[in-house]
């Protein structure tokens, strides 16, 4: 995991650990990460480079087959 990438994030007051980064999509001023939590749920996180802020852009309940 890159030192600038999150190891966990907060959603609705709950801390969610990131166990795996499945994919990355860089853009001109942002970065998207597709991540998985311990329950197998998938999240799409977006970092806005000018501010450095992360946000959750989508969620999909898991677990999913490998």
Number of C-alpha atoms within 10 A of each C-alpha: 9 6 6 7 12 16 16 13 15 11 10 5 7 8 10 15 16 18 15 15 18 12 10 14 10 11 11 7 11 16 17 19 20 18 23 23 19 13 13 17 15 22 20 19 19 21 20 15 13 8 9 12 10 17 14 15 12 11 14 12 12 13 13 10 5 3
